[in-house]
Amino acid sequence: MRVCSPPTSQLSDSKPGNKINGHQLSRDRVGIDSHRQLGVQMNNSMHSVQHIHDHMAKYLQVPASCISRCSKNYVFEFLESINSVIHAEIMSEIRQSLFYTLIIDESTDISVSKILTIYFKFRDAASAVHKTVFGGIVKLTSCNAPAITTAVKDFYTLNQLDMMKMVMFTSDGASVTLGKNNGVAARLKQSIPHSVEQHCVAHREDLGIVDDWNKVPMIKEMETLLRTIYTIFCRSSVRKGQFEEIANVTECEAVPYSYPYYVIIWKKGSQKMNSMNGLLSILLHLHHSYEFGTENIEKLVNKYRQILVLGQARSSGQNIMNEMELIVSQYNDYKYLIVEKIETKSLKTFQDMVTFSSQNAERYSVVSQLVDICAMFQASSADCERGFSLMNNIKTKSRNGLKENHFDMLMRIKSHLSSGKEVNLDKI
């Protein structure tokens, strides 16, 4: 196997006296930290042990006996240490969150192994911002609904997660996951009656475009024309240059040679959430109706009663009003206060409303939880699609022998670093 040497930029970044996470590092400490980071960033952790040792030798004296005893397991231990810290932090945050959305999708990697990718959307207990994180990958024995359901439940048991906190299950539109009677969502709902299943809007839009595309004769002719143009110009650099010249003469932009007739735009969850901002304007037109939404609030409370924290509503409502009356009273106060803030432009987006709810959780104890559940919903499984792209970057043809455990660790560390976060070296 080919051994890849580390890039020069990675070798030059770690110098004696550098600061990582605000800590002044000694010469020995810098060498150790550089050792760890190289094992992750190079994406060749199993084949670059000697290069890492050569780099370590710049900062501290490595005994020859130590080098002779080191093998690929030496770097693997560094990965295990980094992964264990990141994994523990993520799972701890999910356990402490009140609710979350489960996002899954299945695929096949370069070695034709069936892989289930798992993501979670939740809100950290100490923050008002919802985030989507990589949970893990699971190797499937088969891609049918019973096997996927069993894999999901085993993942929950292994990581000690509470399945009852799941408020939404999001996946693509495959019948194996969202089948009405025997899909994964239907099987999970038997144990989690309040869970809501969501067909990814990007996949649904794709299916709708294809169906409509086939119904319009002129569109079919356009598709044939585009296919012909694509076939003529895509495989020849000379013809491609001629095509770009034609585009320049006609003052048109030359479209990249991707799929020629339709493109799916995988939007981030935050962009999807912004589409809910229109819901706020509805309140402006309905705030004159005092009873508007009362029945819906009662239905929501009854639906999520198993996971809502109603203790405060019960204790504060003793000898004054019953539980539901107190919740409805909270909702009415909350509704009119939100309308007032929208009119004064104190709140402009749905995220602003979510932040306001979390900041006033004591005053609106139950309503703030319902708003949190609404903000937890994930309309798209685009995070899983981006996870597949990351998976293909890690497990390539030259690295098709990666084991599931090592693959899962690299995916988690890469996802963690690509999101702009840092590894806590003190914990490692």
VMD Tcl script that draws the C-alpha trace (Angstrom):
set ca {
  {0.00 0.00 0.00}
  {1.17 3.53 -0.76}
  {2.24 5.61 2.22}
  {1.26 9.25 1.96}
  {3.48 11.83 3.58}
  {1.82 14.61 5.57}
  {1.32 17.96 3.82}
  {3.88 20.65 4.55}
  {1.21 22.97 5.92}
  {0.31 20.44 8.60}
  {3.92 20.01 9.62}
  {4.56 23.72 9.87}
  {1.44 24.57 11.89}
  {2.60 22.84 15.05}
  {5.59 24.67 16.49}
  {6.96 24.76 20.03}
  {5.14 27.33 22.10}
  {1.92 27.27 20.08}
  {-1.40 27.72 21.84}
  {-4.21 25.19 21.43}
  {-7.57 25.88 23.09}
  {-5.97 28.77 24.99}
  {-3.22 26.69 26.62}
  {0.49 27.44 26.23}
  {2.11 24.20 25.13}
  {5.57 22.97 25.96}
  {7.86 21.45 23.33}
  {6.93 17.90 24.39}
  {3.24 18.71 24.57}
  {3.24 20.25 21.09}
  {4.85 17.14 19.66}
  {2.26 14.87 21.27}
  {-0.64 17.07 20.15}
  {0.78 17.24 16.63}
  {1.00 13.47 16.68}
  {-2.68 13.19 17.50}
  {-3.83 15.77 15.00}
  {-1.81 14.27 12.16}
  {-3.41 10.90 12.78}
  {-6.82 12.47 12.17}
  {-6.25 15.19 9.59}
  {-4.12 13.17 7.20}
  {-6.93 10.65 6.69}
  {-4.20 8.00 6.33}
  {-3.88 7.06 9.97}
  {-3.06 3.41 9.36}
  {-0.32 4.05 6.80}
  {1.55 7.07 8.14}
  {3.02 5.88 11.43}
  {6.63 6.37 10.32}
  {5.96 9.91 9.08}
  {4.34 10.77 12.39}
  {7.35 9.44 14.28}
  {9.67 11.49 12.07}
  {7.60 14.56 12.85}
  {7.62 13.72 16.59}
  {11.40 13.51 16.53}
  {11.54 17.25 15.78}
  {10.13 18.06 19.22}
  {11.24 15.28 21.56}
  {13.55 12.33 21.65}
  {11.70 9.14 20.72}
  {13.55 6.02 21.94}
  {14.46 3.59 19.19}
  {12.95 0.77 21.19}
  {9.62 2.62 21.25}
  {9.66 3.14 17.50}
  {10.43 -0.50 16.87}
  {7.47 -1.58 19.00}
  {5.00 0.82 17.37}
  {2.60 -0.41 14.74}
  {-0.61 0.71 13.15}
  {-2.31 0.08 16.50}
  {-0.25 2.94 17.93}
  {-2.05 5.52 15.79}
  {-5.32 3.65 16.21}
  {-5.07 4.25 19.97}
  {-4.79 7.99 19.35}
  {-7.93 7.87 17.24}
  {-9.74 5.88 19.91}
  {-8.81 8.47 22.53}
  {-9.99 11.42 20.43}
  {-13.14 9.62 19.33}
  {-14.06 8.57 22.87}
  {-13.99 12.21 24.03}
  {-16.06 13.52 21.11}
  {-18.50 10.62 21.28}
  {-19.00 11.03 25.03}
  {-19.67 14.77 24.66}
  {-22.21 14.29 21.86}
  {-24.11 11.49 23.58}
  {-24.13 13.37 26.87}
  {-25.70 16.40 25.16}
  {-28.35 14.22 23.51}
  {-29.19 12.52 26.81}
  {-29.58 15.88 28.55}
  {-31.78 17.37 25.83}
  {-35.53 17.18 26.39}
  {-36.39 16.22 22.81}
  {-34.67 15.39 19.53}
  {-35.28 14.36 15.92}
  {-33.81 11.16 14.50}
  {-32.53 11.41 10.90}
  {-31.43 8.23 9.10}
  {-30.61 7.07 5.60}
  {-29.13 3.89 4.24}
  {-26.51 3.53 1.52}
  {-23.72 1.32 0.22}
  {-20.05 2.26 0.56}
  {-17.19 1.61 -1.86}
  {-16.78 -1.96 -0.57}
  {-20.48 -2.69 -1.23}
  {-21.25 -2.84 2.49}
  {-24.73 -1.77 3.61}
  {-24.39 1.25 5.90}
  {-26.99 3.09 8.00}
  {-26.06 6.71 8.74}
  {-27.60 8.25 11.88}
  {-27.89 11.95 12.72}
  {-29.63 13.76 15.58}
  {-31.14 17.22 15.75}
  {-31.48 18.58 19.28}
  {-30.98 21.62 21.48}
  {-28.22 21.67 24.04}
  {-29.67 22.24 27.50}
  {-27.40 25.28 27.98}
  {-28.20 26.87 24.60}
  {-31.17 28.17 22.63}
  {-29.74 27.03 19.29}
  {-30.74 23.72 17.72}
  {-28.01 21.74 15.98}
  {-27.65 18.58 13.93}
  {-24.78 16.22 14.76}
  {-23.42 12.93 13.47}
  {-24.54 10.08 15.70}
  {-22.82 7.12 14.10}
  {-22.87 4.54 11.35}
  {-24.21 1.02 11.67}
  {-23.41 -1.87 9.39}
  {-26.63 -3.54 8.22}
  {-27.13 -7.23 7.56}
  {-29.91 -6.32 5.13}
  {-31.83 -3.21 4.07}
  {-35.33 -4.31 5.05}
  {-37.48 -2.62 7.69}
  {-37.00 -5.22 10.49}
  {-33.20 -5.12 10.13}
  {-33.03 -1.31 10.14}
  {-35.43 -1.06 13.10}
  {-33.35 -3.55 15.06}
  {-30.16 -1.65 14.20}
  {-31.67 1.64 15.42}
  {-32.87 0.10 18.70}
  {-29.50 -1.58 19.28}
  {-27.78 1.79 18.68}
  {-30.02 3.38 21.31}
  {-29.33 0.61 23.80}
  {-25.58 0.75 23.22}
  {-25.46 4.53 23.75}
  {-28.02 4.58 26.57}
  {-30.38 6.99 24.79}
  {-34.02 7.48 25.70}
  {-36.10 6.61 22.65}
  {-39.21 8.26 24.12}
  {-37.62 11.70 23.61}
  {-37.86 11.28 19.83}
  {-40.44 13.74 18.46}
  {-39.78 13.24 14.74}
  {-38.36 10.59 12.44}
  {-36.97 12.01 9.16}
  {-35.79 9.97 6.21}
  {-36.02 9.69 2.43}
  {-39.24 8.47 0.83}
  {-38.23 4.82 0.51}
  {-41.03 2.44 1.49}
  {-38.64 0.54 3.72}
  {-38.34 3.56 6.03}
  {-41.66 5.38 5.64}
  {-44.00 2.54 4.65}
  {-47.44 3.13 6.16}
  {-47.82 -0.27 7.79}
  {-44.46 -2.02 7.96}
  {-41.88 0.74 7.45}
  {-39.24 1.67 10.02}
  {-41.23 4.74 11.10}
  {-44.39 2.67 11.61}
  {-42.48 0.06 13.64}
  {-40.87 2.72 15.84}
  {-44.20 4.46 16.34}
  {-45.53 1.34 18.03}
  {-43.15 2.14 20.89}
  {-43.21 5.94 20.45}
  {-46.83 6.95 19.72}
  {-46.11 10.70 19.77}
  {-43.38 10.50 17.11}
  {-44.07 12.13 13.72}
  {-42.57 10.80 10.49}
  {-41.28 13.21 7.84}
  {-40.60 12.49 4.19}
  {-37.53 14.54 3.22}
  {-38.75 17.59 1.30}
  {-35.77 17.48 -1.08}
  {-36.50 13.88 -2.07}
  {-40.21 14.67 -2.34}
  {-39.50 17.68 -4.57}
  {-37.29 15.52 -6.75}
  {-40.05 12.94 -7.20}
  {-42.58 15.66 -7.99}
  {-40.32 17.24 -10.61}
  {-39.73 13.90 -12.32}
  {-43.48 13.09 -12.39}
  {-44.40 16.49 -13.81}
  {-41.47 16.34 -16.23}
  {-42.85 13.20 -17.85}
  {-46.33 14.66 -18.31}
  {-45.35 17.63 -20.50}
  {-44.45 16.71 -24.12}
  {-42.37 19.85 -24.71}
  {-40.33 19.15 -21.60}
  {-39.50 15.69 -22.96}
  {-38.22 17.26 -26.16}
  {-36.09 19.67 -24.12}
  {-34.71 16.74 -22.17}
  {-33.75 14.94 -25.38}
  {-32.03 18.09 -26.64}
  {-30.10 18.55 -23.39}
  {-29.05 14.91 -23.37}
  {-27.77 15.24 -26.93}
  {-25.81 18.41 -26.15}
  {-24.41 16.82 -23.01}
  {-23.31 13.69 -24.89}
  {-21.58 15.71 -27.62}
  {-19.62 18.10 -25.41}
  {-19.00 16.31 -22.09}
  {-16.30 13.83 -23.20}
  {-14.10 16.13 -25.27}
  {-12.05 19.01 -23.90}
  {-11.85 20.51 -27.42}
  {-15.61 20.48 -27.84}
  {-16.05 21.76 -24.32}
  {-13.82 24.73 -25.18}
  {-15.89 25.37 -28.30}
  {-19.03 25.26 -26.21}
  {-17.61 27.85 -23.80}
  {-16.65 30.08 -26.74}
  {-20.24 29.92 -28.02}
  {-21.48 30.78 -24.54}
  {-19.13 33.79 -24.34}
  {-20.19 35.09 -27.75}
  {-23.87 34.84 -26.82}
  {-23.11 36.37 -23.38}
  {-24.53 33.33 -21.63}
  {-23.04 31.49 -18.67}
  {-21.57 28.07 -19.43}
  {-23.30 25.61 -17.13}
  {-21.01 23.03 -15.45}
  {-21.34 19.53 -16.86}
  {-23.34 17.96 -14.10}
  {-26.67 16.19 -14.48}
  {-28.13 18.12 -17.41}
  {-31.81 18.53 -16.79}
  {-32.52 18.97 -13.11}
  {-30.56 19.62 -9.94}
  {-31.48 18.91 -6.34}
  {-30.38 21.61 -3.91}
  {-29.71 20.13 -0.49}
  {-30.39 23.01 1.84}
  {-29.12 23.12 5.40}
  {-31.54 22.68 8.26}
  {-31.22 26.33 9.24}
  {-32.35 27.38 5.75}
  {-35.31 25.05 5.97}
  {-36.20 26.50 9.35}
  {-36.28 30.00 7.89}
  {-39.15 28.91 5.68}
  {-41.26 28.74 8.85}
  {-40.94 32.48 9.37}
  {-44.19 32.93 7.46}
  {-46.00 31.29 10.35}
  {-45.29 34.34 12.47}
  {-47.20 36.65 10.14}
  {-50.32 34.50 10.57}
  {-50.52 35.55 14.20}
  {-50.82 39.17 13.11}
  {-54.08 38.39 11.32}
  {-55.52 36.10 13.98}
  {-54.63 37.84 17.23}
  {-58.12 39.37 17.48}
  {-59.60 35.90 18.01}
  {-58.99 35.19 21.68}
  {-59.93 31.51 21.40}
  {-57.80 30.82 18.34}
  {-55.55 27.79 18.85}
  {-56.97 26.75 22.21}
  {-58.22 23.41 20.92}
  {-54.92 22.76 19.13}
  {-52.93 23.47 22.28}
  {-55.01 20.94 24.19}
  {-54.40 18.34 21.47}
  {-50.65 19.00 21.50}
  {-50.44 18.70 25.26}
  {-52.32 15.39 25.19}
  {-50.13 14.12 22.32}
  {-46.83 14.88 24.04}
  {-47.99 14.38 27.64}
  {-45.52 11.51 28.15}
  {-42.48 13.71 27.53}
  {-43.67 17.15 28.66}
  {-42.62 18.41 32.08}
  {-45.95 19.45 33.59}
  {-44.93 19.48 37.25}
  {-44.62 23.28 37.42}
  {-48.05 23.77 35.86}
  {-49.62 21.39 38.35}
  {-47.95 22.81 41.44}
  {-48.60 26.44 40.53}
  {-52.19 25.70 39.64}
  {-53.26 24.21 42.96}
  {-56.55 25.62 44.28}
  {-56.66 28.13 41.41}
  {-57.41 26.35 38.14}
  {-56.94 22.92 36.68}
  {-53.92 21.94 34.65}
  {-55.33 22.49 31.16}
  {-56.80 25.87 32.03}
  {-53.41 27.02 33.25}
  {-51.74 25.84 30.02}
  {-54.37 27.62 27.89}
  {-53.85 30.75 29.97}
  {-50.09 30.49 29.33}
  {-50.72 30.14 25.61}
  {-53.01 33.18 25.42}
  {-50.50 35.38 27.25}
  {-47.69 34.04 25.09}
  {-49.64 34.55 21.86}
  {-50.43 38.20 22.46}
  {-46.94 38.97 23.69}
  {-45.47 37.40 20.52}
  {-47.85 39.41 18.33}
  {-46.83 42.60 20.10}
  {-43.13 41.85 19.60}
  {-43.66 41.07 15.93}
  {-45.47 44.35 15.40}
  {-42.61 46.23 17.06}
  {-40.13 44.14 15.03}
  {-38.47 42.79 18.17}
  {-38.96 39.33 16.68}
  {-38.24 38.84 12.99}
  {-37.64 35.12 12.50}
  {-38.86 31.85 13.87}
  {-35.50 31.36 15.56}
  {-36.06 34.65 17.41}
  {-39.31 33.26 18.74}
  {-37.60 30.04 19.83}
  {-34.89 32.03 21.63}
  {-37.50 34.18 23.35}
  {-39.37 31.05 24.48}
  {-36.27 29.44 25.96}
  {-35.37 32.67 27.77}
  {-38.86 32.80 29.33}
  {-39.22 29.08 30.03}
  {-40.16 29.67 33.67}
  {-43.00 32.00 32.77}
  {-44.29 29.82 29.90}
  {-43.25 26.43 31.21}
  {-45.44 24.27 28.95}
  {-45.77 26.50 25.88}
  {-41.98 26.92 25.67}
  {-41.63 23.13 25.53}
  {-44.14 22.92 22.68}
  {-42.25 25.63 20.77}
  {-39.03 23.71 21.40}
  {-40.60 20.57 19.94}
  {-41.70 22.52 16.87}
  {-38.17 23.88 16.41}
  {-36.84 20.34 16.75}
  {-38.61 19.20 13.57}
  {-36.31 18.50 10.63}
  {-37.83 18.69 7.16}
  {-34.87 17.31 5.23}
  {-32.44 14.41 5.44}
  {-29.76 16.47 3.67}
  {-27.38 15.95 6.60}
  {-27.30 12.24 5.82}
  {-26.58 13.01 2.18}
  {-23.66 15.20 3.23}
  {-22.58 12.35 5.48}
  {-22.48 10.04 2.45}
  {-20.22 12.54 0.67}
  {-17.91 12.53 3.69}
  {-18.07 8.75 3.77}
  {-16.94 8.54 0.13}
  {-14.06 10.94 0.83}
  {-12.82 8.77 3.69}
  {-13.42 5.27 2.38}
  {-11.92 5.34 -1.10}
  {-10.87 2.59 -3.49}
  {-7.39 2.57 -1.99}
  {-8.82 2.34 1.53}
  {-11.68 -0.10 0.99}
  {-10.41 -2.29 3.82}
  {-11.44 0.13 6.59}
  {-13.24 -1.72 9.36}
  {-16.57 -0.48 10.65}
  {-15.19 0.67 14.02}
  {-12.32 2.66 12.49}
  {-14.63 4.07 9.81}
  {-17.13 5.24 12.43}
  {-14.38 7.00 14.41}
  {-13.04 8.83 11.37}
  {-16.54 9.91 10.36}
  {-17.26 11.29 13.83}
  {-13.95 13.15 14.16}
  {-14.14 14.56 10.63}
  {-17.75 15.71 11.17}
  {-16.77 17.30 14.48}
  {-13.82 19.21 13.01}
  {-15.65 20.23 9.81}
  {-18.39 21.87 11.90}
  {-15.81 24.31 13.27}
  {-15.42 22.67 16.68}
  {-12.17 21.76 18.41}
  {-10.98 18.69 20.23}
  {-10.55 19.13 23.98}
  {-6.91 18.05 24.35}
  {-7.04 18.22 28.14}
  {-9.70 15.49 28.26}
  {-7.71 13.35 25.86}
}
mol new
graphics top color blue
foreach p $ca { graphics top sphere $p radius 0.5 }
foreach p [lrange $ca 0 end-1] q [lrange $ca 1 end] { graphics top cylinder $p $q radius 0.2 }
display resetview
